[in-house]
Amino acid sequence: MDIHGSSHARFADRVAAMLQRVEHRPAVSRADREAAYRLRYEAYLRQSLLNERLDGMLYDEVYDECSNSLTTLTYIDGELASTVRVHVVHDGASVSPACDVFPDVLTPHLRAGRVIIDPSRLAARMEMAKRFPELPYFALRAPWMAARYFNVDYIALSCAIGHVGYYTRLYQFQTWSDLRSYPKVTAPVVCMGLDFAAEMERIEDRYPSYRSTASEREALFGDFALAARGGRVPAAADAQQADA
């Protein structure tokens, strides 16, 4: 009997069953955006990843205001649980922290016509993480939905060295770079990449909570895609598809 396999299956099923209590929203209003900046600051300060700031926020003017990024908020039972910013990168003019920190790693993919999701500023509320051990899966679900929505080739993470094992073990991300400095963060990071096109079905089979419908993805990213269409995001793959 595969005890570890059955244990994982039970946990994955429990995570999937909780989805009806989870909601992902774009941080559009000033109040929502500032809530995301405060949550980032609290989470990063707790992990000693940045120095104290008087405003109590972690705001990146260049990356938060560029046309190819969207900050998302994840709620459980109506309470803010986590936030993550998603950059859709498809050419050399696209703005993203990973492109600035790892240009030698990502530029060859972009020149080859690949589309990349760069999730950044992932942060979770400590009290919610204690209440819901499933939160890490929900926190990463919005970037996964973006990868589906924009039909990307790769997901590229800027990852602190202490988290490398997690992404390697659970998702089979590959380490693409050496350690480098990252904007406004005291700990060095590496670039980790996942071949999304090749691994999507395997990961969604293992973690059913990452599955989503076209209408769900449209609700989260549709307005963002329309607003940025003349700027720095490609056309959405879901645009002409019915619910999947």
C-alpha positions as CSV (number, residue, x, y, z in Angstrom):
1,M,0.0,0.0,0.0
2,D,1.3,3.4,-0.9
3,I,0.8,5.3,2.3
4,H,2.5,8.5,1.1
5,G,0.5,8.5,-2.2
6,S,-2.8,8.0,-0.5
7,S,-2.0,10.7,2.0
8,H,-1.2,13.1,-0.8
9,A,-4.4,12.2,-2.6
10,R,-6.5,12.9,0.5
11,F,-4.8,16.3,1.0
12,A,-5.1,17.2,-2.7
13,D,-8.8,16.3,-2.6
14,R,-9.3,18.4,0.5
15,V,-7.7,21.4,-1.2
16,A,-9.8,21.0,-4.3
17,A,-13.0,20.7,-2.1
18,M,-12.1,24.0,-0.4
19,L,-12.2,25.9,-3.7
20,Q,-15.8,27.0,-3.3
21,R,-14.6,29.0,-0.3
22,V,-11.8,30.7,-2.3
23,E,-12.1,33.8,-4.4
24,H,-9.4,35.5,-6.5
25,R,-9.8,39.2,-7.3
26,P,-7.7,41.8,-9.2
27,A,-6.4,44.6,-7.0
28,V,-7.8,47.5,-8.9
29,S,-9.0,50.0,-6.4
30,R,-6.6,52.1,-4.3
31,A,-7.8,50.3,-1.1
32,D,-7.2,46.9,-2.6
33,R,-3.8,47.8,-3.9
34,E,-2.7,49.3,-0.6
35,A,-4.0,46.2,1.2
36,A,-1.7,44.1,-1.1
37,Y,1.3,46.4,-0.4
38,R,0.8,46.2,3.4
39,L,0.4,42.4,3.2
40,R,3.7,42.1,1.2
41,Y,5.5,44.3,3.7
42,E,4.3,42.4,6.8
43,A,5.1,39.0,5.2
44,Y,8.6,40.0,4.0
45,L,9.5,41.8,7.2
46,R,8.4,38.7,9.2
47,Q,10.8,36.6,7.1
48,S,13.6,39.2,7.5
49,L,13.6,39.8,3.7
50,L,13.6,43.6,3.9
51,N,14.3,46.5,6.2
52,E,11.6,48.4,8.1
53,R,9.8,51.2,6.4
54,L,7.8,54.0,7.9
55,D,4.9,53.6,5.5
56,G,4.5,49.9,6.3
57,M,4.1,49.1,2.6
58,L,6.1,47.3,-0.1
59,Y,5.3,49.1,-3.3
60,D,7.4,48.9,-6.5
61,E,6.5,51.9,-8.7
62,V,8.1,50.5,-11.9
63,Y,6.7,47.0,-11.5
64,D,3.3,47.8,-9.9
65,E,2.4,50.4,-12.4
66,C,3.6,48.8,-15.7
67,S,0.9,47.7,-18.2
68,N,1.8,44.1,-18.3
69,S,1.4,43.4,-14.5
70,L,-1.6,42.7,-12.3
71,T,-1.7,42.4,-8.6
72,T,-4.2,39.8,-7.4
73,L,-5.8,39.1,-4.0
74,T,-6.9,35.7,-2.7
75,Y,-9.7,35.5,-0.2
76,I,-10.9,32.5,1.9
77,D,-14.4,32.8,3.4
78,G,-14.3,36.5,2.4
79,E,-11.0,37.2,4.4
80,L,-7.9,38.4,2.6
81,A,-5.4,35.5,2.7
82,S,-2.7,36.2,0.2
83,T,-1.5,38.3,-2.7
84,V,0.7,37.9,-5.7
85,R,1.7,40.1,-8.6
86,V,1.6,38.5,-12.1
87,H,3.7,39.8,-15.0
88,V,3.0,38.6,-18.5
89,V,6.3,38.8,-20.5
90,H,6.4,38.2,-24.2
91,D,9.1,40.4,-25.7
92,G,12.2,42.4,-24.8
93,A,10.1,45.5,-24.0
94,S,8.0,43.7,-21.4
95,V,8.6,44.9,-17.8
96,S,9.2,42.4,-15.0
97,P,11.7,42.0,-12.1
98,A,12.8,38.6,-13.3
99,C,13.7,40.1,-16.7
100,D,15.8,42.8,-15.0
101,V,17.5,40.4,-12.6
102,F,18.0,37.5,-15.0
103,P,18.2,39.0,-18.5
104,D,20.7,36.5,-19.7
105,V,18.4,33.7,-18.6
106,L,15.1,34.9,-20.0
107,T,16.0,37.0,-23.1
108,P,16.9,33.9,-25.2
109,H,13.4,32.5,-24.5
110,L,11.7,35.8,-25.4
111,R,13.8,36.1,-28.7
112,A,12.5,32.6,-29.5
113,G,8.9,33.9,-29.2
114,R,8.1,32.3,-25.9
115,V,5.6,33.8,-23.4
116,I,6.5,33.8,-19.7
117,I,4.6,34.4,-16.5
118,D,6.7,36.1,-13.8
119,P,4.9,35.8,-10.4
120,S,6.4,38.1,-7.8
121,R,5.7,39.6,-4.4
122,L,3.9,36.5,-3.2
123,A,2.8,37.1,0.4
124,A,0.3,35.5,2.8
125,R,-1.2,36.5,6.1
126,M,0.3,34.5,8.9
127,E,-2.9,34.0,10.8
128,M,-4.6,32.7,7.7
129,A,-1.7,30.4,6.9
130,K,-2.0,28.9,10.4
131,R,-5.7,28.3,10.0
132,F,-5.5,27.0,6.5
133,P,-2.5,24.7,5.6
134,E,-3.9,24.6,2.1
135,L,-3.2,28.3,1.6
136,P,0.1,27.9,-0.4
137,Y,-1.8,26.1,-3.1
138,F,-4.5,28.8,-3.3
139,A,-1.9,31.6,-3.2
140,L,-0.2,30.2,-6.3
141,R,-3.4,29.5,-8.1
142,A,-3.7,33.0,-9.7
143,P,-0.4,32.8,-11.5
144,W,-1.3,29.3,-12.7
145,M,-4.6,30.7,-14.0
146,A,-2.7,33.4,-15.8
147,A,-0.5,30.9,-17.4
148,R,-3.6,29.1,-18.7
149,Y,-5.3,32.3,-19.8
150,F,-2.3,33.6,-21.8
151,N,-1.2,30.2,-23.0
152,V,2.3,30.7,-21.8
153,D,5.3,28.5,-22.4
154,Y,7.1,29.0,-19.0
155,I,6.6,30.2,-15.5
156,A,9.8,31.9,-14.1
157,L,10.1,32.4,-10.4
158,S,12.6,34.6,-8.5
159,C,13.1,32.3,-5.6
160,A,14.9,32.7,-2.2
161,I,17.3,29.9,-1.7
162,G,15.3,28.5,1.3
163,H,12.3,27.9,-0.9
164,V,14.0,26.1,-3.8
165,G,13.4,22.7,-2.4
166,Y,9.7,23.3,-2.1
167,Y,9.2,24.3,-5.8
168,T,11.5,21.5,-6.9
169,R,9.8,18.8,-4.9
170,L,6.2,19.8,-5.4
171,Y,6.2,21.1,-9.0
172,Q,9.6,20.1,-10.5
173,F,10.7,23.6,-11.2
174,Q,14.3,23.7,-12.5
175,T,17.0,26.1,-11.2
176,W,18.0,28.3,-14.1
177,S,20.6,30.6,-12.6
178,D,23.0,31.4,-9.9
179,L,22.2,33.6,-6.8
180,R,21.5,37.2,-7.5
181,S,20.3,40.4,-5.8
182,Y,16.6,41.3,-6.1
183,P,14.9,44.7,-5.8
184,K,14.1,45.8,-2.2
185,V,14.8,42.3,-0.8
186,T,17.8,41.5,1.4
187,A,18.1,37.9,0.5
188,P,19.6,36.7,-2.8
189,V,17.4,34.7,-5.2
190,V,17.7,32.3,-8.0
191,C,15.6,32.0,-11.2
192,M,13.5,28.9,-11.3
193,G,11.7,27.8,-14.4
194,L,8.8,25.5,-15.2
195,D,8.0,24.3,-18.7
196,F,4.3,25.1,-18.3
197,A,3.2,23.7,-21.7
198,A,4.9,20.3,-20.9
199,E,3.9,20.1,-17.2
200,M,0.5,21.6,-17.0
201,E,-1.6,18.4,-17.3
202,R,0.7,16.4,-14.9
203,I,0.5,19.1,-12.2
204,E,-3.3,19.6,-12.6
205,D,-3.8,15.9,-12.3
206,R,-1.7,15.8,-9.1
207,Y,-3.2,19.0,-7.7
208,P,-6.8,19.3,-9.0
209,S,-7.2,22.7,-7.3
210,Y,-5.1,24.3,-10.0
211,R,-7.8,23.5,-12.6
212,S,-10.0,26.5,-13.5
213,T,-12.7,27.3,-16.1
214,A,-12.4,29.8,-18.9
215,S,-15.0,32.0,-17.3
216,E,-13.2,32.0,-14.0
217,R,-9.9,33.0,-15.8
218,E,-11.8,35.7,-17.8
219,A,-13.3,37.2,-14.6
220,L,-9.8,37.6,-13.1
221,F,-7.8,38.6,-16.1
222,G,-10.2,39.8,-18.8
223,D,-10.3,43.5,-17.9
224,F,-6.5,43.5,-17.4
225,A,-5.9,41.9,-20.8
226,L,-8.2,44.4,-22.6
227,A,-6.6,47.4,-20.9
228,A,-3.1,46.2,-21.7
229,R,-3.8,44.8,-25.2
230,G,-2.2,47.9,-26.9
231,G,0.7,47.6,-24.5
232,R,2.6,44.6,-23.3
233,V,0.5,41.5,-23.1
234,P,-0.4,39.0,-25.8
235,A,-3.9,38.1,-26.8
236,A,-5.6,35.7,-24.3
237,A,-5.8,32.1,-25.3
238,D,-9.2,31.8,-23.7
239,A,-10.8,34.6,-25.7
240,Q,-12.6,32.3,-28.2
241,Q,-13.0,29.3,-26.0
242,A,-15.9,28.0,-24.1
243,D,-15.7,26.8,-20.5
244,A,-13.2,24.0,-20.0
